[in-house]
Amino acid sequence: MDVFAGIDLGTTHLKVVLTDGQEQVLWQKKWPVQSLQPHQGWQEQDPLAIRAIILLALRELAAVIPPRASRCIAGFSTAMHALLLLDKNDQPLTSIITWADTRSQPQAASLRHTSQGRHIYLLTGTPIHPMSPLCKIAWMQENRPEVMEQKPRVVSLKDWIWKSLTGYYEIDHSVASATGLFDIHRRQWCTEALTLVGITESQLSRPVSVFHHLPADNHYADLNHWKVPLVWVIGGSDGYLATLGSGATKPGDMALTIGTSGAVRVLRSQPVPDEQGVLFHYAAAEGQYLSGGAINNGGNLLAWFADIFLQGQQTTAATLSYWLDQAALVAPGADGLCCIPYVYGERAPIWDASAKASFTGIHAGHTKAHFLRAILEAVAASLYQITQAIEAGGEKIERVYASGGFTESALWLDIVSRQLNKKLIVSDEADASALGAVKIAVRSLKV
């Protein structure tokens, strides 16, 4: 029998799930991934360290393949918007610059509200924001010209790992279209965007379908520990695959996630770029597009709340659970306390990395529990604004599939459900992105 693996290259964890042919989970595990902040606003990761973790994970995966398995088909998921520059020997010239890096804020701000920026958005579906590799490359051109003069290869983390496993620089359509460099209508690199940031198509990977697959070759990676034939499936972005993995695949379905950050996403047959530029629109499988919006401020605000309001207390899961219980005792509306939640700037709905947070309506009767409830309500309000933008494009949302760490909080589920005025369907499956990679791996055999 065939078994299937989903390998999710996330920014906080590497996650692997193994399933049988009916997508029943046989094994799963995750490994922490470290991020670095060498300067204010910078968010980087060490590509060599991450590759070592991936190779370790593949060895552990090989060890748990059932004896009755005839082969393993492994699909990949990766975080969007990461940028890595390589030299002519395929060695890193930079760290991985993640989606959370905001150093290119000046470049994004100077482009976003121009006619050229609007044109690029309509072609690529990627909002002009520091998360976008388009803006990151513009920053590199201005601040690291000695690197850009080398005509480096421009890749995502998954491109680089794929090359080390297969010998080919290839990028799936969903990851490519989150770079701000990919024409989602023609499904090819966008000449206007490449010209804008001074790179050529030869520096980029070859775009391929999310179902693209290749047999594993021991020439490129040490596979001696594998006892069964192995097939690599290139897979897609974590946002797209989390949507598949959560079950939000039909018209009227919406996937909603709150983890460290948050997002709402829908699948469409055509991109519907909105005039205000609130939503992203990414190519997915052929004839399929992912629309929605992502927020910077999600579960990370719980950690921020603990740092600011619980100083002197040991912050544990039990501590946060206690304060969530206290916040549940506060009536909806937090007794007039309102929060603007942009502690970490914001992506959707305002796409302003320089945005700031605030509380208004404070009075002497407000407690820590009121502040926490106001924070939870503010995050829900941001997701509601994005949902409104989706529905304004003609998509009537009927079912909301919820996933992420927030689903462990009955209070937060209730707040989001009330804000959206919709019942939430909570997924109890394995990691949604890794499970989505499994679904792509299964379908790749039929394409």
LINUR-V109112 format. One record per pair of residues at least 4 apart in sequence whose ideal C-beta (glycine too) atoms are under 8 Angstrom apart, sorted by sequence separation. I is the first residue (numbers start at 0). GAP is how many residues later the second one is. D is the distance in whole Angstrom. If there is no record, write none. Layout:
BEGIN
i: {I;I}
gap: {GAP;GAP}
d: {D;D}
END
This chain:
BEGIN
i: {9;18;19;37;44;45;46;47;48;49;50;51;52;53;54;55;56;57;58;59;60;64;77;85;86;96;103;104;105;106;107;109;112;113;114;115;116;117;118;119;120;127;130;131;132;133;134;135;136;137;138;139;140;143;144;145;147;154;155;156;157;158;159;160;161;162;165;170;171;172;173;174;182;188;189;190;191;192;198;199;207;216;217;225;235;236;237;238;239;240;241;243;248;257;267;272;273;283;295;296;298;299;300;301;302;303;304;305;306;314;315;316;317;318;319;320;321;322;323;324;325;329;330;333;341;345;346;361;365;366;367;368;369;370;371;372;373;374;375;376;377;378;379;380;381;382;383;384;385;386;387;388;390;401;402;408;409;410;411;412;413;414;415;416;419;429;430;431;432;433;434;435;436;437;438;439;440;441;442;7;8;9;18;36;44;85;86;110;111;112;120;126;129;146;154;162;170;175;176;181;182;188;193;198;215;217;235;242;243;247;256;273;282;283;304;309;313;314;329;345;349;365;389;390;401;416;426;429;7;18;19;35;36;37;85;86;96;110;120;125;127;128;129;161;162;175;181;182;193;217;234;242;246;247;255;256;272;282;283;312;345;390;405;406;416;428;6;7;17;18;35;36;64;84;85;120;127;139;140;161;162;176;181;182;193;215;222;247;255;256;281;282;305;344;345;389;405;416;6;7;16;17;34;35;83;84;119;125;139;154;161;180;181;254;255;256;272;280;281;306;341;344;415;5;6;17;34;35;84;110;161;172;180;245;254;271;280;281;305;309;344;345;5;16;17;34;35;83;123;158;193;215;253;254;270;279;280;341;344;386;405;4;5;16;33;60;82;83;116;136;158;181;245;253;254;279;401;412;4;15;32;33;83;158;180;188;242;253;270;278;279;302;358;4;5;14;15;60;82;83;157;175;179;180;215;241;252;278;279;305;309;341;412;3;4;14;15;81;82;119;154;157;172;214;215;252;278;279;305;341;342;401;2;3;14;33;81;111;155;188;214;215;241;277;341;358;2;3;13;14;81;111;152;154;158;180;214;215;339;340;2;3;12;13;32;80;81;110;111;136;157;213;214;247;266;339;2;12;80;188;212;213;247;248;268;270;301;304;338;339;0;1;3;12;13;78;79;155;187;212;247;268;269;271;338;339;406;0;11;12;32;78;107;186;212;267;268;270;338;339;399;406;11;107;132;211;212;266;267;337;10;30;107;210;211;242;266;267;336;337;399;401;2;9;11;106;132;155;180;210;241;242;266;267;336;337;396;398;399;400;401;402;10;107;110;209;238;242;265;266;336;397;399;400;401;402;30;104;181;208;209;239;264;265;335;336;396;399;401;30;103;207;209;238;264;265;398;400;102;107;110;264;335;28;101;106;263;334;403;100;175;262;263;336;402;100;209;262;334;28;99;103;106;175;262;334;98;103;106;261;262;333;338;379;102;105;170;260;261;336;348;382;386;10;26;103;170;172;260;336;340;347;100;103;106;169;170;171;172;260;261;334;338;375;379;383;13;102;168;169;170;171;172;173;260;261;333;336;337;338;345;348;375;379;382;383;26;46;168;169;170;171;172;254;260;261;329;333;336;340;347;348;382;25;167;169;171;253;259;260;338;339;340;347;376;379;380;13;96;258;259;260;303;329;333;338;375;379;13;25;171;257;258;259;300;328;329;333;337;348;379;8;15;257;325;340;347;169;239;300;325;326;372;376;13;17;238;299;325;326;329;333;15;47;239;296;299;332;8;15;46;133;134;153;236;296;322;326;327;331;17;49;93;131;132;133;158;167;295;296;322;325;326;6;17;131;132;133;242;296;46;131;132;165;235;295;323;45;46;150;153;154;295;296;322;326;6;44;45;80;82;93;147;152;153;154;165;166;239;295;6;43;44;79;80;81;125;151;152;164;165;238;294;295;43;80;124;125;127;150;166;294;43;44;82;93;123;125;166;236;238;293;294;6;42;43;82;92;125;165;292;293;41;42;84;123;164;238;292;4;42;123;125;140;163;164;291;292;42;43;92;123;140;163;42;123;137;309;35;41;42;92;123;124;133;137;177;308;40;41;119;122;123;136;296;40;41;95;122;136;174;177;2;40;84;87;122;133;136;171;173;174;308;2;34;86;89;133;170;171;172;173;308;38;40;169;171;34;86;171;173;2;85;86;123;165;173;304;0;1;4;6;8;9;84;85;122;164;304;0;1;2;3;4;5;6;7;8;10;84;279;0;1;2;3;4;5;6;7;8;9;84;85;122;123;278;1;2;3;4;6;7;8;83;84;89;119;122;161;277;304;1;3;5;10;82;83;277;83;119;161;82;83;89;118;119;277;301;81;85;209;210;276;300;81;83;209;83;119;157;208;157;208;77;78;300;77;77;115;296;297;75;296;327;327;331;294;326;75;296;323;75;184;324;331;10;183;294;323;10;294;323;10;294;292;291;79;186;292;77;80;183;292;79;80;183;291;183;290;181;177;290;177;290;176;183;298;176;297;298;49;53;175;277;278;298;173;277;297;50;173;46;50;172;173;278;172;277;278;44;172;46;50;275;278;273;173;261;273;263;273;261;257;261;271;263;271;263;265;257;263;255;267;265;265;253;253;72;261;251;253;250;251;252;255;261;251;252;253;254;255;256;258;124;251;252;253;254;255;256;257;258;251;252;253;255;256;257;258;8;124;252;254;257;8;127;249;126;121;247;8;120;126;247;126;247;71;125;246;257;124;245;71;73;75;120;124;125;245;70;71;72;73;75;77;79;124;245;69;70;71;72;73;74;75;76;78;79;124;244;257;68;69;70;71;73;74;75;76;77;78;79;117;70;72;74;76;77;255;61;64;76;241;62;64;57;61;64;61;76;124;61;76;111;54;58;54;255;256;254;246;246;245;244;245;244;244;245;244;244;242;244;241;244;245;240;241;243;244;240;243;244;240;242;244;240;241;244;237;240;243;99;239;240;243;240;240;235;235;234;232;235;234;234;232;232;232;130;128;126;126;128;127;129;126;128;6;9;212;5;210;7;209;212;210;211;7;210;5;210;208;5;111;101;99;107;108;11;104;104;101;76;76;76;76;75;74;74;74;74;74;73;72;72;74;72;72;29;27;27;24;24;27;22;16;16;22;14;18;22;16;14;15;16;14;18;22;16;20;7;9;5;7;7;5;6;5;5;7;5;6;5;4;5;4;3;5;4;3;3;1}
gap: {4;4;4;4;4;4;4;4;4;4;4;4;4;4;4;4;4;4;4;4;4;4;4;4;4;4;4;4;4;4;4;4;4;4;4;4;4;4;4;4;4;4;4;4;4;4;4;4;4;4;4;4;4;4;4;4;4;4;4;4;4;4;4;4;4;4;4;4;4;4;4;4;4;4;4;4;4;4;4;4;4;4;4;4;4;4;4;4;4;4;4;4;4;4;4;4;4;4;4;4;4;4;4;4;4;4;4;4;4;4;4;4;4;4;4;4;4;4;4;4;4;4;4;4;4;4;4;4;4;4;4;4;4;4;4;4;4;4;4;4;4;4;4;4;4;4;4;4;4;4;4;4;4;4;4;4;4;4;4;4;4;4;4;4;4;4;4;4;4;4;4;4;4;4;4;4;4;4;4;5;5;5;5;5;5;5;5;5;5;5;5;5;5;5;5;5;5;5;5;5;5;5;5;5;5;5;5;5;5;5;5;5;5;5;5;5;5;5;5;5;5;5;5;5;5;5;5;5;6;6;6;6;6;6;6;6;6;6;6;6;6;6;6;6;6;6;6;6;6;6;6;6;6;6;6;6;6;6;6;6;6;6;6;6;6;6;7;7;7;7;7;7;7;7;7;7;7;7;7;7;7;7;7;7;7;7;7;7;7;7;7;7;7;7;7;7;7;7;8;8;8;8;8;8;8;8;8;8;8;8;8;8;8;8;8;8;8;8;8;8;8;8;8;9;9;9;9;9;9;9;9;9;9;9;9;9;9;9;9;9;9;9;10;10;10;10;10;10;10;10;10;10;10;10;10;10;10;10;10;10;10;11;11;11;11;11;11;11;11;11;11;11;11;11;11;11;11;11;12;12;12;12;12;12;12;12;12;12;12;12;12;12;12;13;13;13;13;13;13;13;13;13;13;13;13;13;13;13;13;13;13;13;13;14;14;14;14;14;14;14;14;14;14;14;14;14;14;14;14;14;14;14;15;15;15;15;15;15;15;15;15;15;15;15;15;15;16;16;16;16;16;16;16;16;16;16;16;16;16;16;17;17;17;17;17;17;17;17;17;17;17;17;17;17;17;17;18;18;18;18;18;18;18;18;18;18;18;18;18;18;19;19;19;19;19;19;19;19;19;19;19;19;19;19;19;19;19;20;20;20;20;20;20;20;20;20;20;20;20;20;20;20;21;21;21;21;21;21;21;21;22;22;22;22;22;22;22;22;22;22;22;22;23;23;23;23;23;23;23;23;23;23;23;23;23;23;23;23;23;23;23;23;24;24;24;24;24;24;24;24;24;24;24;24;24;24;25;25;25;25;25;25;25;25;25;25;25;25;25;26;26;26;26;26;26;26;26;26;27;27;27;27;27;28;28;28;28;28;28;29;29;29;29;29;29;30;30;30;30;31;31;31;31;31;31;31;32;32;32;32;32;32;32;32;33;33;33;33;33;33;33;33;33;34;34;34;34;34;34;34;34;34;35;35;35;35;35;35;35;35;35;35;35;35;35;35;36;36;36;36;36;36;36;36;36;36;36;36;36;36;36;36;36;36;36;36;37;37;37;37;37;37;37;37;37;37;37;37;37;37;37;37;37;38;38;38;38;38;38;38;38;38;38;38;38;38;38;39;39;39;39;39;39;39;39;39;39;39;40;40;40;40;40;40;40;40;40;40;40;40;40;41;41;41;41;41;41;42;42;42;42;42;42;42;43;43;43;43;43;43;43;43;44;44;44;44;44;44;45;45;45;45;45;45;45;45;45;45;45;45;46;46;46;46;46;46;46;46;46;46;46;46;46;47;47;47;47;47;47;47;48;48;48;48;48;48;48;49;49;49;49;49;49;49;49;49;50;50;50;50;50;50;50;50;50;50;50;50;50;50;51;51;51;51;51;51;51;51;51;51;51;51;51;51;52;52;52;52;52;52;52;52;53;53;53;53;53;53;53;53;53;53;53;54;54;54;54;54;54;54;54;54;55;55;55;55;55;55;55;56;56;56;56;56;56;56;56;56;57;57;57;57;57;57;58;58;58;58;59;59;59;59;59;59;59;59;59;59;60;60;60;60;60;60;60;61;61;61;61;61;61;61;62;62;62;62;62;62;62;62;62;62;62;63;63;63;63;63;63;63;63;63;63;64;64;64;64;65;65;65;65;66;66;66;66;66;66;66;67;67;67;67;67;67;67;67;67;67;67;68;68;68;68;68;68;68;68;68;68;68;68;69;69;69;69;69;69;69;69;69;69;69;69;69;69;69;70;70;70;70;70;70;70;70;70;70;70;70;70;70;70;71;71;71;71;71;71;71;72;72;72;73;73;73;73;73;73;73;74;74;74;74;74;74;75;75;75;76;76;76;76;77;77;78;78;78;79;80;80;81;81;82;82;82;83;83;84;84;85;85;85;86;86;86;86;87;87;87;87;88;88;88;89;91;93;94;95;96;96;97;97;97;97;98;98;98;98;99;99;101;102;102;104;104;105;105;105;106;106;106;107;107;107;107;107;107;108;108;108;109;109;110;110;110;110;110;111;111;111;112;112;113;113;113;114;115;116;117;118;119;119;120;121;121;121;122;122;123;124;125;126;127;127;129;131;133;136;140;142;143;143;144;144;144;144;144;145;145;145;145;145;145;145;146;146;146;146;146;146;146;146;146;147;147;147;147;147;147;147;148;148;148;148;148;149;149;149;150;151;151;152;152;152;152;153;153;154;154;154;154;155;155;156;156;156;156;156;156;156;157;157;157;157;157;157;157;157;157;158;158;158;158;158;158;158;158;158;158;158;158;158;159;159;159;159;159;159;159;159;159;159;159;159;160;160;160;160;160;160;161;161;161;161;162;162;163;163;163;164;164;164;165;165;165;166;166;167;168;175;177;178;180;181;182;183;184;186;186;187;188;189;189;190;190;190;191;191;191;191;192;192;192;193;193;193;194;194;194;195;195;195;196;196;196;196;198;199;200;201;202;204;204;205;206;207;208;211;216;218;220;221;222;223;223;224;224;228;228;228;229;229;230;230;231;232;232;233;233;235;236;238;239;239;243;244;245;245;248;248;249;251;356;357;359;360;361;362;363;364;365;366;367;368;369;369;371;372;401;402;403;404;405;406;412;413;414;415;416;416;416;417;418;418;418;419;419;419;421;421;423;423;425;425;426;427;427;428;429;429;430;430;431;432;432;433;434;435;436;437;438;443}
d: {7;5;5;5;7;7;6;7;7;6;6;6;6;6;7;7;6;6;7;7;7;5;7;5;5;5;6;6;6;7;6;8;7;7;6;6;6;6;6;6;7;7;8;7;6;7;7;7;6;7;6;5;7;6;6;8;7;4;7;6;6;6;7;6;6;7;8;5;7;6;7;7;7;8;7;6;6;7;5;8;4;8;7;5;5;7;6;7;7;6;6;8;6;4;6;8;6;4;8;5;8;6;6;7;6;6;5;5;7;5;7;6;6;7;6;7;7;6;7;7;8;6;7;8;5;5;6;6;4;8;6;6;6;7;7;6;6;7;7;6;7;7;6;7;7;6;6;7;7;6;6;7;6;8;6;6;6;6;6;6;6;6;6;8;8;6;6;6;7;7;7;7;6;6;6;6;8;8;6;8;6;6;6;6;6;6;8;7;5;8;7;7;5;6;5;6;5;7;4;8;6;6;5;7;7;5;5;5;6;4;6;5;8;6;7;6;7;7;7;7;6;7;5;6;5;6;6;5;7;5;6;8;6;7;6;5;8;4;6;5;7;7;7;7;5;4;7;7;6;7;7;7;7;6;8;5;8;6;5;6;6;6;5;6;6;5;8;4;7;6;8;7;6;7;6;6;7;6;5;8;8;5;6;4;6;6;6;4;7;8;7;8;8;7;8;7;7;5;8;7;6;5;6;5;6;5;7;7;6;8;6;6;6;8;5;8;6;6;5;8;8;4;6;8;5;4;7;7;5;8;8;8;6;5;7;7;7;8;4;7;6;5;7;7;7;6;7;6;8;6;8;7;6;5;4;8;5;8;5;6;7;6;5;4;7;8;8;8;5;8;7;8;8;7;7;7;7;6;7;7;7;7;5;5;5;5;4;5;8;5;6;8;7;5;8;7;6;8;7;7;7;8;6;6;7;6;7;6;7;7;7;4;7;7;8;8;7;5;5;7;7;8;6;7;4;7;5;7;7;6;4;7;6;5;4;7;7;8;7;6;7;7;6;6;5;7;7;8;7;8;5;4;7;7;8;8;6;6;8;6;6;7;4;5;6;7;7;5;7;7;6;7;8;7;7;6;7;6;4;7;5;5;7;6;6;5;6;8;7;5;7;6;7;6;6;7;6;5;6;6;7;7;6;7;8;8;5;6;7;6;7;6;5;7;4;8;7;7;5;8;6;8;6;5;7;7;7;6;5;7;7;5;5;7;5;5;7;8;6;5;5;4;7;7;8;8;8;8;7;8;8;8;6;5;8;5;8;8;7;8;7;8;7;7;7;7;6;6;8;8;5;8;5;5;5;5;7;5;7;8;6;8;6;6;4;6;7;7;7;6;4;6;4;6;7;6;6;6;7;4;8;4;7;7;4;5;5;8;8;7;8;6;6;5;5;8;8;7;7;7;7;4;4;5;4;7;5;5;5;7;7;8;8;8;8;8;7;6;5;5;7;7;6;7;8;6;4;6;6;7;6;8;7;4;7;5;7;7;7;6;8;6;4;7;5;5;7;6;4;5;6;6;7;6;7;4;5;8;6;5;8;4;5;5;7;6;5;6;7;8;7;7;6;8;5;8;8;8;4;4;8;5;7;8;7;5;5;8;6;8;7;7;6;5;6;8;6;5;5;6;5;7;5;5;4;4;5;4;6;7;7;4;6;5;6;7;5;4;8;7;8;7;5;6;8;6;8;7;7;6;7;5;8;7;6;7;7;8;4;8;4;6;8;7;5;5;7;8;7;6;5;7;7;6;7;6;7;4;8;7;6;7;8;8;4;3;5;7;8;6;7;7;4;8;7;7;6;6;6;6;7;4;7;5;7;4;7;6;5;8;5;8;6;7;6;7;7;6;8;5;4;8;7;6;6;6;8;7;5;5;8;4;4;8;6;8;7;7;8;7;7;6;7;6;6;6;6;6;7;6;7;6;6;6;5;7;7;7;5;8;8;5;6;8;7;7;7;5;4;6;7;6;8;5;7;8;6;7;3;6;8;5;8;6;6;5;8;6;4;7;7;7;5;6;4;6;8;8;7;6;8;5;7;5;6;5;6;5;7;8;7;5;6;4;8;4;6;6;7;8;6;8;6;5;6;8;7;7;6;5;4;5;6;6;7;7;7;6;8;6;8;4;8;7;7;6;5;8;6;8;8;5;6;8;6;6;4;7;6;7;6;6;7;8;4;4;5;6;6;6;6;8;7;7;8;7;8;7;5;7;8;6;6;5;5;4;6;5;4;4;6;6;6;6;6;7;7;8;7;7;7;8;7;8;8;8;7;7;7;6;6;6;7;7;8;7;5;5;7;6;6;7;6;7;7;5;8;8;5;7;7;7;7;5;5;8;5;6;7;8;7;8;6;6;7;7;6;4;7;8;6;6;6;8;4;8;7;6;8;7;5;7;7;8;7;5;6;5;5;7;7;7;7;8;4;7;7;6;7;6;6;6;8;4;7;7;7;5;6;7;8;7;6;8;4;7;7;4;8;5;7;6;7;8;7;6;6;7;7;8;6;7;7;4;5;5;7;4;7;8;8;7;7;7;8;6;7;7;7;5;6;8;7;6;4;5;7;6;6;8;7;6;7;6;7;7;7;7;7;8;5;8;6;8;5;8;6;7;7;8;7;7;4;6;4;5;5;5;5;5;5;5;6;8;7;8;4;7;8;6;6;6;7;4;6;8;8;6;5;7;7;7;8;8;6;4;8;6;5;7;6;4;6;7;8;6;3;7;8;5;8;8;7;7;8;5;6;5;6;4;5;5;6;4;6;5;8;7;8;8;8;5;8;7;7;7;8;4;7;6;5;6;7;7;6;4;7;6;7;8;8;5;7;7;7;8;5;6;5;4;8;7;8;8;8;6;8;7;7;8;8;7;5;8;8;7;7;5;4;6;8;7;4;4;8;7;4;8;3;5;4;8;8;7;8;8;6;7;4;3;5;7;7;5;7;8;7;8;8;5;8;6;5;7;6;5;5;6;6;7;8;5;7;5;5;7;8;6;8;8;6;6;6;5;6;8;8;4;8;4;7;8;7;6;8;7;8;6;5;6;5;4;6;6;4;6;4;6;8;5;4;6;5;8;7;7;7;7;5;7;8;5;7;7;5;6;6;5;8;7;4;7;7;6;5;5;7;6;7;6;7;8;4;4;8;7;4;6;6;7;6;3;8;4;7;5;7;7;5;6;8}
END
